[in-house]
Amino acid sequence: MPYNSISQLPDSVRKHVPKQGQDIYKEAFNSAWDEYASAKDRRGDASREEVAHQVAWSAVKKQYSKGDDGDWHRK
């Protein structure tokens, strides 16, 4: 289920990550969705969707950190 726009992202992303971070999340998720389509390309029992979300959060964490307010801020 790749995302066509940031408006489709989970609430946890849309409500707490700045717009640029949301773009990063969407692009990373969609890329991972394609890259890990086959179960043999994934580690363990993680689903395609779980892996794509993990990759997307990892991409966001490279440029943002979670603040005490619960929102993500540019490093």
C-alpha positions as CSV (number, residue, x, y, z in Angstrom):
1,M,0.0,0.0,0.0
2,P,2.3,2.8,-1.2
3,Y,1.3,6.3,-0.3
4,N,0.3,8.6,-3.2
5,S,0.4,11.7,-1.0
6,I,1.4,12.8,2.5
7,S,-2.3,13.2,3.4
8,Q,-2.5,9.3,3.3
9,L,0.3,8.9,5.9
10,P,-0.5,7.5,9.3
11,D,-1.7,10.1,11.9
12,S,1.5,9.5,13.9
13,V,3.5,10.9,11.0
14,R,1.1,13.6,9.8
15,K,0.4,15.1,13.3
16,H,4.0,15.0,14.6
17,V,6.5,15.2,11.8
18,P,7.1,18.5,9.8
19,K,6.1,18.5,6.1
20,Q,9.6,17.9,4.8
21,G,10.0,14.9,7.1
22,Q,6.6,13.6,5.9
23,D,7.9,13.8,2.3
24,I,11.0,11.8,3.4
25,Y,8.8,9.3,5.2
26,K,6.6,8.8,2.1
27,E,9.4,8.4,-0.3
28,A,11.3,6.0,1.9
29,F,8.2,3.9,2.6
30,N,7.4,3.6,-1.1
31,S,10.9,2.7,-2.0
32,A,11.1,0.0,0.7
33,W,7.7,-1.3,-0.3
34,D,9.1,-2.0,-3.7
35,E,12.5,-3.2,-2.5
36,Y,11.2,-5.7,0.0
37,A,8.2,-7.1,-2.0
38,S,9.6,-10.6,-1.7
39,A,9.6,-12.3,1.7
40,K,13.1,-13.6,1.0
41,D,14.4,-10.0,0.9
42,R,13.2,-9.4,4.5
43,R,14.6,-10.5,7.8
44,G,12.6,-12.6,10.1
45,D,8.9,-12.7,10.0
46,A,8.3,-9.0,9.4
47,S,5.6,-8.2,6.8
48,R,6.3,-6.0,3.8
49,E,4.4,-3.2,5.4
50,E,6.2,-3.5,8.8
51,V,9.6,-3.3,7.0
52,A,8.5,-0.4,4.9
53,H,7.5,1.6,8.0
54,Q,10.8,0.7,9.8
55,V,12.8,1.9,6.8
56,A,10.7,5.1,6.6
57,W,11.1,5.9,10.3
58,S,14.9,5.3,10.0
59,A,15.0,7.8,7.1
60,V,13.2,10.4,9.2
61,K,15.5,9.8,12.2
62,K,18.5,10.7,10.1
63,Q,17.4,14.3,9.9
64,Y,14.9,14.7,12.8
65,S,14.8,13.9,16.5
66,K,11.8,13.5,18.7
67,G,11.4,16.4,21.2
68,D,10.0,16.4,24.7
69,D,6.7,17.7,23.2
70,G,6.3,14.5,21.2
71,D,6.9,16.2,17.9
72,W,9.8,15.6,15.6
73,H,12.3,18.5,15.0
74,R,15.1,19.1,12.6
75,K,18.5,18.1,14.1
